[in-house]
Amino acid sequence: WKSMLYLTVTGRNDWESALAFSKYKSFFYPSVGLSAVVSEMVDMPEWFSFLKVRGSYSAVGSSYAAYLTKPYYDYKGQTHEWDSLHRFPNENLKPEKTKSWEVGLNARFFGGKLNFDATWYRSDTFNQTFESTPSSTSGYSSVLVQAGQVRNSGLEMLLNYHNTWRDFTWNTSVTYTMNRNKIKELVPEGTRDPDTGSLVDIKEVNKDYGGYRVKLVEGGSIGDFYVKGLLTDDKGHIYVDPNSNTVLLDPDPEAYIFAGNTEARFRWGWNNQFSYKGVSLGVLIDARIGGRGVSATQALMDRFGVSQDSADARENGGVWISDDQQVPDAKTFYANSGDGMAMLSHYVYSMTNVRLRELTLGYDLPSKWFRNKVNMSVSFVGRNLFMFYNKAPFDPEVTASTSTYYQGVDFFMQPSVRTLGFSVKLQF
């Protein structure tokens, strides 16, 4: 409307094969967005070139995993037998749905030389699928229950400046992103087992991987993880056996210690592009601030005495387990790491890191060399060149798993890769 107001409305319906045999054959999700160009509505100062505000709502649907609505039996490959226990088929499973709100603004100053974009968002995900253990008299090994509400909210900002002074051009931008995750509801009170009709009581969901546990609980966040630790005394100090002068793992199978969250508190990036008479230079620095992870790789290397830390412990006469406690026998201490997942409380690291993400150096060859019919540019490109700061013994940006969980576990992950190359660009 008059180049001032813009309204966008969409609707989509999906039919997915994973919904077969359920009462819900498809799912519909709409969206609506409204934006207003304020600078077209009111008179702005000359230096304030442009201002737009926007808001939107959208719903996105997705199906659950296949075969959840059919009877399921476990097949034992070694004995070639079907397990008598099986999952109860739930025909009332609903598609997962995420509802999102977003508001933002775009502003330009000084004729567009300075730009600022900001977006705040909030999304809630519903109808998530949990596996619950039913009564033993039901004849089923598990039953699927749908519940839960997970909220993500965050902020994204971009500040950009670009200008040209005769033959020299500088374009610089700073980005900032932040996301907060919260489990608002796990299984609401009153949820019933679709098989027996009995009430389902799930206070927490644990995802275990050796001595590493991801715990989902109301009020917590996805990414909260716990680790197994050493035996402590009644004052909370690590217990050292007076006879053997060694430490022991906590024998309690539920003795997990909260170690942190794998997600970054925020991320930022700083990109600079310089050009002068056909020569261009690009520098991109980015950082991940916050988040914690564990390294089973380091634990196993310590155990076998092939790490720098184990060498330092041998040289220093033992391992310092706290500010005032030292275990002289480094070999016995590190042996407690077992398969690398047993003593993870000793191998928790900050995943904060700052790196030179990309460096490019290019040159635009004079077009007169090609009779003004071809433009040619050659560039050197380097990516992930080096770290300015990183305390973890692994690259925190390397994906540990494709699963939602176990993102903060380093278990002999692929090494970080530096890439060097050249590019040639032709324009006709």
C-alpha positions in Angstrom: 0.0 0.0 0.0 1.6 3.3 -1.3 5.1 1.7 -0.9 4.6 2.0 2.9 2.9 -1.2 4.1 3.6 -4.7 2.9 1.5 -7.8 3.9 2.5 -11.4 3.0 0.3 -14.4 3.8 1.2 -18.0 3.0 -0.4 -21.4 3.6 1.0 -24.9 3.0 -0.3 -28.4 3.5 2.0 -31.5 3.6 1.2 -35.2 3.2 4.0 -37.3 4.5 4.3 -41.1 4.3 5.5 -41.3 7.9 1.9 -40.4 8.9 0.5 -43.6 7.4 -1.8 -45.6 9.7 -2.4 -42.5 12.0 -5.5 -40.4 12.3 -3.7 -37.4 11.0 -3.0 -37.8 7.3 -1.5 -34.3 6.7 -0.6 -31.1 8.5 -1.2 -27.5 7.5 0.9 -24.5 8.5 0.4 -20.8 7.7 2.4 -17.6 8.1 1.7 -13.9 8.0 4.1 -11.0 7.9 3.6 -7.2 8.0 6.3 -4.6 7.4 6.1 -0.8 7.4 8.5 1.7 5.9 8.4 4.4 8.5 10.7 6.7 6.5 7.9 6.9 3.8 5.3 7.8 6.4 7.0 10.6 8.3 9.6 13.2 7.6 13.0 11.9 8.9 16.2 13.9 9.5 18.5 14.1 6.5 21.1 11.9 8.0 18.4 9.2 8.8 18.0 7.7 5.3 15.7 4.8 5.8 13.7 3.0 8.5 11.6 -0.2 8.2 10.0 -2.2 11.0 8.6 -5.7 10.5 6.8 -8.4 12.4 5.7 -12.0 11.5 4.1 -15.1 12.7 4.6 -18.6 11.2 3.8 -22.2 12.0 6.0 -25.0 10.6 5.0 -28.7 10.7 7.1 -31.8 10.5 6.3 -35.5 10.8 7.8 -37.9 13.3 10.0 -40.9 12.4 8.6 -43.6 10.2 6.9 -46.8 11.4 5.8 -45.3 14.8 2.1 -46.0 14.1 2.6 -49.7 13.3 3.4 -52.6 15.7 7.1 -52.9 16.1 9.1 -56.0 17.1 12.9 -56.1 17.7 14.7 -58.6 15.5 17.7 -60.5 17.1 20.2 -60.9 14.3 22.5 -63.3 16.2 19.7 -65.8 17.0 17.4 -64.9 14.1 14.4 -64.5 16.4 11.8 -61.9 16.9 11.6 -60.4 20.4 8.2 -61.0 22.0 8.4 -57.5 23.5 7.4 -54.7 21.2 6.3 -51.1 21.0 2.6 -50.2 21.3 1.4 -48.7 18.0 0.0 -45.2 18.7 -2.5 -44.1 15.9 -3.1 -40.8 17.7 0.4 -39.4 17.0 0.3 -35.8 15.9 2.8 -34.1 13.6 5.3 -31.9 15.5 4.6 -28.2 15.2 6.8 -25.1 15.8 5.1 -21.7 16.2 7.4 -18.7 15.8 7.2 -14.9 16.3 9.7 -12.4 14.9 10.1 -8.6 15.1 12.9 -6.5 13.6 14.0 -3.3 12.0 16.2 -2.1 9.2 17.8 1.3 9.4 20.2 3.2 7.1 22.1 6.4 7.9 24.2 9.0 6.0 23.0 8.0 2.6 23.2 4.3 3.2 26.9 4.3 4.3 25.9 3.0 7.7 23.3 0.2 8.0 21.8 -1.5 11.1 19.6 -4.6 11.1 18.2 -6.3 14.2 15.8 -9.2 14.7 14.3 -10.7 17.9 12.6 -14.1 17.6 10.8 -16.7 19.7 9.7 -20.1 18.7 7.9 -22.9 20.6 7.9 -26.5 19.5 5.0 -28.8 20.5 3.9 -32.5 20.1 7.4 -34.0 20.6 7.5 -37.7 20.9 8.8 -39.5 24.1 9.2 -43.2 24.7 7.7 -44.4 28.0 7.8 -47.7 29.8 4.2 -49.1 30.3 3.0 -51.5 32.9 4.6 -55.0 32.6 1.1 -56.5 32.3 0.4 -54.7 29.1 2.7 -57.0 27.0 4.6 -54.1 25.4 8.1 -53.0 26.1 7.5 -49.3 25.3 4.8 -46.8 24.5 5.0 -43.5 22.7 3.7 -40.4 24.3 3.5 -36.9 22.7 3.9 -33.9 24.8 6.4 -31.2 25.6 7.1 -27.6 24.8 10.6 -26.3 24.0 11.2 -22.6 23.6 14.0 -20.9 21.7 14.4 -17.2 21.7 17.2 -15.1 20.5 18.6 -11.9 19.0 20.5 -11.3 15.7 22.1 -8.0 14.8 24.2 -6.6 12.0 26.1 -3.3 11.8 27.7 -2.4 8.4 29.7 0.5 7.2 31.0 1.1 3.7 32.6 4.1 2.0 34.9 5.0 -0.8 37.7 7.6 -0.8 38.9 8.1 -4.3 40.6 4.7 -5.2 40.2 3.2 -1.8 37.1 1.3 -0.6 36.4 -0.1 2.8 33.4 -2.3 3.7 33.2 -3.6 7.3 30.4 -5.4 9.2 30.0 -6.9 12.7 27.4 -9.6 13.4 26.1 -10.8 16.8 23.8 -13.7 17.4 22.4 -15.1 20.6 20.0 -18.0 21.3 18.5 -19.2 24.6 16.8 -22.5 24.9 14.3 -23.6 27.6 12.3 -26.7 28.2 8.9 -25.2 29.3 7.1 -28.5 29.6 8.1 -32.1 29.4 5.0 -34.3 29.9 2.1 -32.2 31.3 0.2 -33.5 34.3 -2.8 -35.6 33.2 -1.2 -37.2 30.2 -2.4 -40.8 29.8 -0.9 -44.0 28.4 -2.6 -44.6 25.0 -2.5 -48.3 25.7 -3.8 -48.7 29.3 -5.1 -45.2 30.0 -3.0 -44.9 33.1 -1.3 -41.6 34.0 2.2 -41.1 32.6 4.6 -39.5 35.0 7.9 -38.5 33.3 9.9 -36.0 35.4 13.1 -36.2 33.3 14.5 -37.8 30.2 18.1 -39.0 30.3 20.3 -39.6 27.2 23.4 -41.5 28.4 26.7 -42.1 26.6 29.1 -43.8 29.0 29.8 -41.3 31.7 28.2 -38.5 29.8 24.5 -37.7 30.3 22.2 -35.2 28.7 19.3 -34.5 31.0 15.9 -33.1 29.8 13.9 -31.6 32.7 11.4 -28.8 33.0 13.1 -25.5 33.5 16.4 -26.8 32.0 17.8 -26.4 28.5 18.6 -28.8 25.7 22.3 -29.1 25.9 22.6 -29.4 29.7 25.0 -32.2 30.4 26.2 -34.1 33.4 29.4 -36.2 33.9 30.6 -38.9 36.2 33.1 -37.8 38.8 35.5 -38.9 41.5 34.5 -40.0 45.0 34.3 -37.1 47.4 34.3 -36.9 51.2 31.6 -35.4 53.4 33.1 -31.9 52.9 33.0 -32.2 49.1 36.7 -32.6 48.6 38.0 -35.4 46.3 38.7 -38.4 48.4 42.3 -39.7 48.3 42.8 -43.2 49.7 45.3 -42.9 52.5 46.7 -46.4 51.9 47.2 -46.3 48.1 47.3 -42.5 47.7 45.0 -42.8 44.7 41.5 -41.6 43.9 38.4 -43.6 43.2 35.5 -43.2 40.8 32.1 -42.5 42.6 30.5 -45.9 42.7 26.9 -44.5 42.7 25.5 -45.1 39.2 23.4 -41.9 39.6 26.3 -39.7 40.8 26.4 -37.3 37.9 27.8 -33.8 38.2 26.3 -30.9 36.3 29.1 -29.7 33.9 27.4 -27.0 31.9 25.6 -26.5 28.6 27.1 -27.2 25.1 25.5 -24.1 23.5 27.4 -20.9 23.1 26.3 -17.9 25.0 26.7 -15.8 21.9 28.6 -15.6 18.6 30.1 -12.7 16.8 31.9 -12.1 13.6 33.9 -9.2 12.1 34.3 -9.0 8.3 36.5 -6.5 6.5 36.8 -6.0 2.7 39.5 -3.5 1.4 40.1 -2.7 -2.2 42.6 -0.3 -3.9 43.2 0.0 -7.6 42.3 -3.5 -8.4 43.8 -5.1 -5.3 41.4 -6.5 -2.8 41.9 -7.9 0.7 39.2 -9.7 2.8 39.6 -10.7 6.5 36.9 -12.6 8.4 37.3 -13.2 12.2 34.6 -14.9 14.2 34.2 -16.1 17.7 32.1 -18.5 19.8 31.8 -17.3 23.4 30.7 -19.7 26.1 29.5 -23.3 26.1 31.3 -26.3 27.6 32.3 -29.7 26.3 34.2 -32.8 27.3 37.1 -34.7 25.6 37.2 -38.5 25.9 40.2 -38.3 23.5 42.2 -36.4 26.0 41.2 -38.9 28.7 42.4 -41.9 26.7 45.6 -40.2 25.7 46.3 -39.4 29.4 45.5 -43.0 30.3 48.1 -44.4 27.9 50.6 -41.7 28.8 50.9 -40.3 25.3 49.6 -36.7 26.0 51.5 -33.6 27.0 49.5 -33.4 30.2 50.6 -36.9 31.3 54.2 -36.0 30.5 53.9 -32.8 32.6 52.4 -34.9 35.4 55.4 -37.2 35.4 57.8 -34.3 35.4 55.9 -32.5 38.2 55.6 -35.6 40.4 51.9 -36.1 40.1 48.5 -34.8 39.1 47.0 -31.7 40.8 43.3 -32.6 41.3 42.5 -29.3 43.1 44.3 -26.2 44.2 45.7 -28.0 47.3 45.5 -31.8 46.4 48.0 -33.7 44.4 48.0 -37.4 43.4 51.6 -38.6 43.1 50.9 -41.7 41.0 49.9 -40.2 37.6 49.6 -43.6 35.9 47.1 -44.9 38.5 45.1 -41.7 38.5 44.7 -41.6 34.7 43.8 -45.3 34.6 40.5 -44.3 36.2 39.4 -42.8 32.8 38.7 -46.3 31.7 37.4 -46.2 28.1 37.6 -42.4 28.2 34.1 -41.9 29.3 34.4 -42.8 33.0 36.1 -39.8 34.7 34.8 -37.0 32.5 34.6 -34.5 35.3 38.3 -34.1 35.0 38.0 -33.4 31.2 35.4 -30.5 31.0 36.6 -27.6 28.9 35.3 -24.2 27.8 34.5 -24.1 24.1 35.1 -20.4 23.7 37.3 -19.8 20.7 38.3 -16.9 18.3 39.7 -17.7 14.9 40.7 -16.3 11.5 37.9 -17.8 9.6 38.9 -16.6 6.1 41.5 -14.5 4.3 41.3 -13.6 0.7 43.8 -11.6 -1.5 42.8 -10.8 -5.0 43.8 -8.8 -8.1 41.6 -7.6 -10.9 43.6 -7.8 -14.1 43.2 -4.6 -16.4 40.4 -5.2 -18.8 42.5 -3.6 -21.6 44.7 -6.6 -21.6 41.7 -8.4 -23.0 40.6 -5.6 -25.4 37.9 -4.6 -22.8 35.9 -7.7 -23.6 36.8 -9.9 -20.6 37.2 -9.1 -16.9 39.5 -11.4 -15.1 40.3 -11.6 -11.4 42.6 -14.0 -9.5 42.5 -14.6 -5.8 44.3 -16.5 -3.0 41.8 -18.0 -0.5 42.6 -19.4 2.9 39.9 -20.7 5.3 40.1 -21.7 9.0 43.7 -20.5 9.1 44.5 -20.4 12.8 43.1 -19.8 16.3 43.7 -16.6 18.2 42.2 -18.2 21.3 41.2 -21.8 22.2 41.7 -23.6 25.5 39.9 -26.9 24.6 42.2 -29.8 23.2 39.8 -30.0 20.2 38.1 -27.8 17.7 34.8 -26.7 19.3 33.3 -26.0 15.9 33.7 -29.5 14.6 30.4 -31.3 14.8 30.6 -34.1 17.3 27.3 -35.8 16.3 24.4 -35.4 13.9 22.1 -36.1 16.8 20.4 -33.3 18.8 22.4 -34.7 21.8 26.1 -35.4 22.4 27.2 -32.2 20.7 29.8 -31.4 23.3 31.6 -34.8 23.2 35.0 -35.1 21.6 35.7 -38.8 21.0 38.4 -38.9 18.4 36.6 -36.5 16.1 38.0 -35.7 12.7 40.8 -33.1 13.0 40.2 -29.5 12.1 41.2 -28.7 8.5 42.9 -25.6 7.1 42.2 -24.9 3.5 44.4 -23.0 1.0 43.5 -22.4 -2.6 43.3 -20.1 -5.6 40.4 -18.9 -7.6 40.1 -17.5 -11.1 37.0 -15.5 -12.1 36.1 -14.5 -15.7 33.3 -12.2 -16.7 32.3 -11.7 -20.4 
